[in-house]
Amino acid sequence: MIGVLLLGLALVVAAALGVALLELLLRRADVAAALVFGSVVVQAYFIDRVPALALPGGVQVYLTDMVSGLLLGAAVLRLLRTPRFDRFQRWLLVLGILLLVSLVRGAAAFGMQASVADFREYLFFGGVALYFASFPVSIRLYDRIGRIWLAMTIPMMVLVCLRWLAVFAGVNLGVPASKYGADAAIRVIDGPFTFFLAHAFVLTIPAWTWMRRERDRWIRWVSVLLLLFCLVLNRRTVWLAIVVGVAVLMLRDRRLGRRALVLVALGGVMTAVAFVWLGGLQEGSEPVVRSGSGNLSWRVQGWSDVVTAWSRSPADWAIGQPVGSGFTRQVEGIVTNTQYGLHNFYIEILVRTGFVGLVALVALTAGLLRALWRAPARDAGLLGPGMLPALLAMQIVWYLTWPPGSEQGIVTGLAAAVAAAEVSRRRLAARPVPATADRALAQTGNGRR
């Protein structure tokens, strides 16, 4: 009896805390950003052993799921109070509805455990994007989010150093060992976490032009460290995304060209030195740094098999295959079926949501990039509207080989909010003011025209 009472009390306290946190998230997007970035670091630390709550049916609710679920709930509540949706917000809703339909179909066909496991990465991206798209544009808020992002890269880099100590020096401080990237010892965090650092690095490039205060000097040091870590961690897609992001910054603001080139050149030289020092030119079956083309050929073969199987059904063209069905493909003569790991987000969305879902994703990447290209390129803080085109361009490259993380939902959501504000501003500027309204304003104003 006492145990039941204690359990009930714990559930009541947990529910009260959840409601209080939800209420806070309805008003404070910077708190939500801190939760998202913190969950990324937690996931990088625990890998596939993130603390979880076991539910009936074998479903595991991880800490990262709780964060994404809270943000999705707050997003729904905020969107219910939105009188009118912008076109990019509509595309986000379309993509979200298609994914929910796929989840319901998957739960009915394959059970809750398999469908939720497959749906998890879409919740990380879509729920976070919907949430941040519901907030009005605020330069001060965006600067706070950028600084929180930059601060959260510090524990991520500390984690990398601790794992390098275990790999190269044999000093094990109890940090869980890396599971992914086993083809090269230098890759002690998975690709999405390296991209988390890469996005933060590109954020800091424009800041070199306006950092004058003493308290902002730490940003320069973190910027150089981020570039070094991104290059040494040896992820080719990350390298390409950084080059694309820097190119977009240079095209949109010529003032940044020389600084960006100096930073990238410095990082390239430091990486080359580290590459040679770590034995990247040595032969052997277990190199520290591997520079070959790797698994690109079998990825392309797998993509071809998946798309061919998907295209045979008209229903798949319309609404896609349900989550939980896995991805069946043939790699080097061996037929495999995995729940995730297709390594191409465009094809994943096509298979899971059909052609309409792919169009929605393209609208939320290339469409947003086009809509924001003419936005002012110079900002007074980190992660301003002028920074978003470069981050979106990096996303377009990243999705070719990797799924998005929660922080990518922040970028997409903020970009959708800025695009909506730009459209509203243009409509307001183009709308003629009636003469009667002009006289009324003159009579009720403060005397200034």
C-alpha positions as CSV (number, residue, x, y, z in Angstrom):
1,M,0.0,0.0,0.0
2,I,2.8,2.4,0.9
3,G,4.6,1.6,-2.4
4,V,1.5,2.4,-4.4
5,L,1.1,5.7,-2.6
6,L,4.7,6.6,-3.2
7,L,4.3,5.7,-6.9
8,G,1.2,7.9,-7.1
9,L,3.0,10.8,-5.4
10,A,6.0,10.4,-7.8
11,L,3.6,10.5,-10.8
12,V,1.8,13.6,-9.5
13,V,5.2,15.4,-8.9
14,A,6.4,14.4,-12.4
15,A,3.1,15.6,-13.9
16,A,3.4,18.9,-12.1
17,L,7.0,19.4,-13.2
18,G,6.0,18.5,-16.8
19,V,3.2,21.1,-16.8
20,A,5.4,23.8,-15.3
21,L,8.2,23.1,-17.8
22,L,5.6,23.1,-20.7
23,E,4.3,26.5,-19.4
24,L,7.9,27.8,-19.4
25,L,8.6,26.5,-22.9
26,L,5.5,28.3,-24.2
27,R,7.2,31.6,-23.4
28,R,11.0,30.9,-23.5
29,A,12.5,29.6,-26.7
30,D,16.0,30.1,-25.3
31,V,15.3,27.6,-22.6
32,A,14.0,25.2,-25.2
33,A,17.2,25.6,-27.2
34,A,19.3,24.9,-24.1
35,L,17.3,21.6,-23.6
36,V,17.8,20.6,-27.2
37,F,21.6,21.3,-27.3
38,G,22.0,19.6,-23.9
39,S,20.1,16.5,-25.2
40,V,22.5,16.4,-28.1
41,V,25.5,16.3,-25.8
42,V,23.8,13.7,-23.6
43,Q,23.2,11.5,-26.6
44,A,26.8,11.9,-27.7
45,Y,28.0,10.8,-24.3
46,F,25.7,7.8,-23.7
47,I,25.5,6.8,-27.4
48,D,22.8,4.0,-27.4
49,R,22.5,3.9,-23.6
50,V,20.7,7.1,-23.0
51,P,18.6,7.0,-19.8
52,A,15.1,5.8,-20.6
53,L,11.7,5.1,-19.1
54,A,10.2,1.7,-20.0
55,L,6.6,1.8,-21.0
56,P,4.2,-1.1,-21.6
57,G,4.7,-2.8,-24.9
58,G,8.5,-2.6,-24.7
59,V,8.6,1.0,-25.8
60,Q,11.6,2.9,-24.4
61,V,11.1,6.7,-23.9
62,Y,14.6,8.2,-23.8
63,L,15.6,11.6,-22.3
64,T,15.9,13.0,-25.8
65,D,12.4,11.8,-26.6
66,M,11.0,13.7,-23.6
67,V,12.7,16.9,-24.8
68,S,11.3,16.5,-28.3
69,G,7.9,15.5,-27.1
70,L,7.7,18.6,-24.8
71,L,8.7,20.9,-27.6
72,L,6.1,19.3,-29.9
73,G,3.4,19.8,-27.3
74,A,4.4,23.4,-26.8
75,A,4.5,23.9,-30.6
76,V,0.9,22.5,-31.0
77,L,-0.4,24.8,-28.2
78,R,1.4,27.8,-29.8
79,L,0.2,27.0,-33.3
80,L,-3.4,26.8,-32.0
81,R,-3.2,30.5,-31.2
82,T,-1.7,31.4,-34.6
83,P,-4.4,33.2,-36.7
84,R,-2.6,32.5,-40.0
85,F,0.1,30.3,-41.2
86,D,2.9,31.3,-43.6
87,R,3.6,29.0,-46.6
88,F,6.7,27.5,-45.0
89,Q,4.8,26.9,-41.7
90,R,2.2,25.1,-43.9
91,W,4.9,22.9,-45.5
92,L,6.1,22.1,-42.0
93,L,2.6,21.1,-41.0
94,V,2.2,19.0,-44.2
95,L,5.4,17.1,-43.5
96,G,4.4,16.6,-39.8
97,I,0.9,15.3,-40.7
98,L,2.4,12.9,-43.3
99,L,4.9,11.6,-40.7
100,L,2.1,11.1,-38.2
101,V,0.0,9.2,-40.7
102,S,3.1,7.0,-41.4
103,L,3.5,6.4,-37.6
104,V,-0.2,5.4,-37.2
105,R,0.1,3.0,-40.1
106,G,3.4,1.6,-38.8
107,A,2.0,1.1,-35.3
108,A,-1.0,-0.8,-36.7
109,A,1.2,-3.0,-39.0
110,F,4.4,-3.6,-37.0
111,G,3.6,-2.7,-33.4
112,M,4.4,0.4,-31.3
113,Q,8.0,-0.5,-30.5
114,A,9.2,-0.8,-34.1
115,S,7.3,2.2,-35.3
116,V,8.4,4.5,-32.5
117,A,12.0,3.5,-32.9
118,D,11.8,4.4,-36.6
119,F,9.9,7.6,-36.0
120,R,12.3,8.9,-33.4
121,E,14.6,10.8,-35.8
122,Y,11.6,12.5,-37.5
123,L,10.3,13.7,-34.1
124,F,13.7,15.2,-33.3
125,F,13.6,17.3,-36.4
126,G,9.9,18.0,-37.1
127,G,8.8,18.7,-33.5
128,V,11.7,21.1,-32.8
129,A,11.2,22.9,-36.2
130,L,7.5,23.5,-35.6
131,Y,8.2,24.9,-32.2
132,F,10.8,27.5,-33.2
133,A,8.8,28.4,-36.3
134,S,6.0,29.6,-34.0
135,F,8.1,32.4,-32.4
136,P,8.3,35.9,-33.8
137,V,11.7,37.1,-35.1
138,S,13.9,38.5,-32.3
139,I,17.6,39.4,-32.9
140,R,18.2,39.3,-29.1
141,L,16.6,35.9,-28.8
142,Y,18.6,34.5,-31.8
143,D,21.8,35.8,-30.3
144,R,21.1,34.1,-27.0
145,I,20.4,30.8,-28.8
146,G,23.6,31.1,-30.8
147,R,25.6,31.7,-27.6
148,I,24.0,28.7,-25.9
149,W,24.9,26.6,-29.0
150,L,28.4,27.8,-28.8
151,A,28.7,27.1,-25.1
152,M,27.3,23.6,-25.5
153,T,30.1,22.8,-28.0
154,I,32.6,23.0,-25.1
155,P,31.4,19.9,-23.3
156,M,31.2,18.1,-26.6
157,M,34.9,18.9,-27.3
158,V,35.8,17.9,-23.8
159,L,34.1,14.5,-24.5
160,V,36.1,14.1,-27.7
161,C,39.3,14.8,-25.8
162,L,38.5,12.3,-23.1
163,R,37.8,9.6,-25.7
164,W,41.0,10.5,-27.5
165,L,42.9,10.0,-24.2
166,A,41.4,6.5,-23.9
167,V,42.2,5.6,-27.5
168,F,45.7,7.0,-27.9
169,A,47.0,7.2,-24.4
170,G,45.1,4.3,-22.7
171,V,43.8,6.7,-20.0
172,N,40.2,5.6,-19.4
173,L,38.3,8.0,-17.2
174,G,35.0,6.1,-17.3
175,V,33.6,7.8,-20.4
176,P,31.6,5.3,-22.6
177,A,33.6,4.3,-25.6
178,S,32.6,5.3,-29.1
179,K,30.4,2.8,-31.0
180,Y,30.4,4.4,-34.4
181,G,33.1,5.4,-36.7
182,A,35.1,2.3,-36.0
183,D,36.8,2.4,-39.4
184,A,39.2,5.1,-38.0
185,A,40.3,5.5,-34.4
186,I,40.2,9.3,-34.7
187,R,36.4,9.3,-35.1
188,V,35.3,9.1,-31.5
189,I,31.9,10.7,-32.0
190,D,29.3,10.0,-34.7
191,G,28.9,12.1,-37.8
192,P,25.8,14.2,-36.6
193,F,27.7,15.3,-33.5
194,T,30.6,16.4,-35.6
195,F,28.1,18.4,-37.8
196,F,26.8,19.9,-34.5
197,L,30.3,21.4,-34.0
198,A,30.6,22.4,-37.7
199,H,27.4,24.5,-37.6
200,A,28.6,26.2,-34.5
201,F,32.0,27.0,-36.1
202,V,30.3,28.6,-39.1
203,L,28.2,30.7,-36.7
204,T,31.4,32.3,-35.4
205,I,32.8,33.5,-38.7
206,P,30.7,36.7,-39.0
207,A,31.3,37.4,-35.3
208,W,35.0,38.1,-36.1
209,T,33.9,41.4,-37.7
210,W,32.0,42.8,-34.7
211,M,33.6,41.3,-31.6
212,R,35.2,44.2,-29.8
213,R,34.2,43.6,-26.2
214,E,36.4,41.8,-23.7
215,R,33.7,39.3,-22.8
216,D,33.4,38.2,-26.4
217,R,37.0,37.1,-26.8
218,W,36.1,33.6,-25.8
219,I,34.2,33.2,-29.1
220,R,37.4,33.6,-31.1
221,W,39.1,30.9,-29.1
222,V,36.2,28.5,-29.4
223,S,35.9,29.3,-33.1
224,V,39.5,28.2,-33.8
225,L,39.1,25.1,-31.6
226,L,35.8,24.2,-33.4
227,L,37.5,24.3,-36.8
228,L,40.4,22.1,-35.6
229,F,38.0,19.5,-34.1
230,C,35.8,19.5,-37.2
231,L,38.7,18.8,-39.5
232,V,40.6,16.3,-37.3
233,L,37.5,14.2,-36.7
234,N,37.7,13.3,-40.4
235,R,34.1,13.4,-41.7
236,R,34.2,14.3,-45.4
237,T,30.5,15.4,-45.5
238,V,31.3,17.8,-42.6
239,W,34.2,19.2,-44.6
240,L,32.1,19.7,-47.7
241,A,29.3,21.3,-45.6
242,I,31.8,23.8,-44.1
243,V,33.1,24.7,-47.5
244,V,29.6,25.3,-48.7
245,G,28.7,27.4,-45.7
246,V,31.8,29.5,-45.9
247,A,31.1,30.0,-49.7
248,V,27.6,31.3,-49.0
249,L,28.9,33.7,-46.3
250,M,31.5,35.0,-48.7
251,L,29.0,35.4,-51.6
252,R,26.5,37.3,-49.3
253,D,29.1,39.5,-47.5
254,R,32.3,40.2,-49.3
255,R,33.7,41.7,-46.1
256,L,34.0,38.2,-44.6
257,G,35.9,36.7,-47.5
258,R,39.5,37.3,-46.3
259,R,38.8,36.2,-42.7
260,A,36.9,33.1,-43.7
261,L,39.7,32.1,-46.1
262,V,42.4,32.6,-43.4
263,L,40.5,30.5,-40.9
264,V,39.9,27.7,-43.3
265,A,43.5,27.8,-44.6
266,L,44.8,27.7,-41.0
267,G,42.6,24.8,-40.2
268,G,43.6,22.9,-43.3
269,V,47.3,23.3,-42.4
270,M,46.7,22.1,-38.8
271,T,44.7,19.2,-40.0
272,A,47.4,18.1,-42.5
273,V,50.0,18.2,-39.8
274,A,47.7,16.1,-37.5
275,F,46.9,13.7,-40.3
276,V,50.6,12.9,-40.9
277,W,51.5,12.8,-37.2
278,L,48.7,10.4,-36.5
279,G,49.8,8.0,-39.2
280,G,47.4,8.8,-42.0
281,L,50.0,8.0,-44.6
282,Q,50.9,4.6,-43.1
283,E,49.7,1.3,-44.5
284,G,47.9,-1.3,-42.5
285,S,44.5,-2.7,-41.6
286,E,43.9,-0.4,-38.6
287,P,44.9,3.1,-39.5
288,V,44.2,6.0,-37.1
289,V,42.9,8.1,-40.0
290,R,41.5,6.5,-43.1
291,S,41.3,8.6,-46.3
292,G,39.7,6.2,-48.8
293,S,36.3,6.6,-50.5
294,G,34.9,4.1,-47.9
295,N,31.3,3.0,-48.3
296,L,30.0,5.4,-50.9
297,S,29.5,2.7,-53.6
298,W,27.4,0.4,-51.4
299,R,25.4,3.4,-50.2
300,V,24.4,4.3,-53.8
301,Q,23.6,0.7,-54.5
302,G,21.4,0.6,-51.4
303,W,19.6,3.8,-52.3
304,S,18.9,2.5,-55.8
305,D,17.4,-0.8,-54.3
306,V,15.2,1.1,-51.9
307,V,13.8,3.6,-54.4
308,T,13.1,0.8,-56.9
309,A,11.1,-1.2,-54.4
310,W,9.3,1.9,-53.3
311,S,8.3,3.1,-56.8
312,R,6.3,-0.1,-57.6
313,S,3.3,0.9,-55.5
314,P,1.0,3.9,-56.3
315,A,0.1,4.1,-52.6
316,D,3.8,4.5,-51.7
317,W,4.0,7.4,-54.2
318,A,1.0,9.1,-52.5
319,I,1.6,8.5,-48.7
320,G,4.8,6.4,-48.5
321,Q,5.6,3.3,-46.6
322,P,4.8,3.2,-42.8
323,V,7.5,3.7,-40.3
324,G,8.7,0.5,-38.8
325,S,8.8,-1.3,-42.2
326,G,12.6,-0.9,-42.4
327,F,14.7,-0.4,-45.5
328,T,15.4,-3.5,-47.5
329,R,18.4,-3.3,-49.8
330,Q,21.1,-5.5,-51.3
331,V,24.7,-4.6,-50.3
332,E,27.6,-6.5,-51.9
333,G,25.2,-9.4,-52.7
334,I,23.8,-9.6,-49.1
335,V,20.1,-8.6,-48.6
336,T,19.7,-6.5,-45.4
337,N,16.7,-4.9,-43.7
338,T,17.4,-2.2,-41.1
339,Q,15.0,0.1,-39.3
340,Y,17.2,3.1,-39.9
341,G,20.6,4.1,-41.4
342,L,19.7,4.7,-45.0
343,H,22.2,7.7,-45.0
344,N,20.1,9.9,-47.3
345,F,17.4,12.0,-45.7
346,Y,15.8,12.9,-49.0
347,I,15.2,9.3,-49.9
348,E,14.1,8.5,-46.3
349,I,11.4,11.2,-46.5
350,L,10.4,10.0,-50.0
351,V,10.0,6.4,-48.8
352,R,8.2,7.4,-45.6
353,T,5.9,10.2,-46.8
354,G,5.7,9.9,-50.5
355,F,6.3,12.5,-53.2
356,V,4.4,15.2,-51.3
357,G,6.6,14.8,-48.3
358,L,9.8,15.1,-50.4
359,V,8.4,18.3,-52.0
360,A,7.8,19.7,-48.4
361,L,11.4,18.9,-47.4
362,V,12.8,20.6,-50.5
363,A,10.6,23.6,-49.8
364,L,12.0,23.7,-46.2
365,T,15.6,23.5,-47.4
366,A,16.2,25.0,-50.9
367,G,12.9,27.0,-50.7
368,L,13.9,28.6,-47.5
369,L,17.4,29.3,-48.8
370,R,16.0,31.1,-51.8
371,A,13.5,33.1,-49.7
372,L,16.2,34.3,-47.3
373,W,19.0,34.9,-49.8
374,R,18.2,38.6,-50.1
375,A,17.9,39.1,-46.3
376,P,20.5,41.5,-44.8
377,A,23.8,39.7,-44.5
378,R,25.2,41.5,-41.5
379,D,23.9,40.9,-38.0
380,A,24.7,42.3,-34.6
381,G,24.9,38.9,-32.9
382,L,25.3,35.2,-33.3
383,L,22.7,33.2,-35.3
384,G,21.0,36.3,-36.8
385,P,18.7,36.1,-39.9
386,G,21.7,36.9,-42.1
387,M,23.4,33.7,-40.8
388,L,20.6,31.3,-41.7
389,P,21.2,31.0,-45.5
390,A,24.7,29.6,-44.8
391,L,23.3,27.1,-42.3
392,L,20.5,26.0,-44.6
393,A,23.1,25.5,-47.4
394,M,25.0,23.2,-45.1
395,Q,21.8,21.3,-44.3
396,I,21.2,20.7,-48.0
397,V,24.6,19.0,-48.3
398,W,24.3,17.2,-45.0
399,Y,21.0,15.5,-45.9
400,L,22.6,13.8,-48.9
401,T,24.3,11.3,-46.5
402,W,22.9,11.8,-43.0
403,P,19.6,12.5,-41.2
404,P,19.1,15.7,-39.3
405,G,19.5,16.1,-35.6
406,S,17.4,18.2,-33.2
407,E,19.6,21.3,-33.7
408,Q,18.7,21.2,-37.4
409,G,15.1,21.6,-36.4
410,I,16.1,24.8,-34.7
411,V,17.7,26.1,-37.9
412,T,14.7,25.2,-40.0
413,G,12.2,26.6,-37.5
414,L,14.1,29.9,-37.2
415,A,14.4,30.2,-40.9
416,A,10.7,29.6,-41.4
417,A,9.9,32.3,-38.9
418,V,12.3,34.8,-40.6
419,A,10.8,34.0,-44.0
420,A,7.3,34.6,-42.7
421,A,8.4,37.9,-41.2
422,E,10.0,39.0,-44.5
423,V,6.8,38.2,-46.4
424,S,4.7,40.1,-43.9
425,R,7.0,43.1,-44.1
426,R,6.9,43.1,-47.9
427,R,3.1,42.9,-47.9
428,L,2.9,45.8,-45.4
429,A,5.2,47.9,-47.5
430,A,3.3,47.3,-50.7
431,R,-0.2,47.9,-49.1
432,P,-1.5,51.4,-49.9
433,V,-2.7,53.5,-46.9
434,P,-6.1,55.0,-47.3
435,A,-6.3,58.8,-47.0
436,T,-8.9,58.5,-44.2
437,A,-6.7,56.2,-42.2
438,D,-3.8,58.6,-42.7
439,R,-5.8,61.5,-41.2
440,A,-7.0,59.3,-38.3
441,L,-3.4,58.4,-37.5
442,A,-2.4,62.1,-37.6
443,Q,-5.2,63.0,-35.1
444,T,-4.6,60.2,-32.7
445,G,-0.8,60.1,-32.8
446,N,1.9,62.1,-30.9
447,G,2.0,64.9,-33.4
448,R,4.9,63.5,-35.4
449,R,4.3,62.4,-39.0
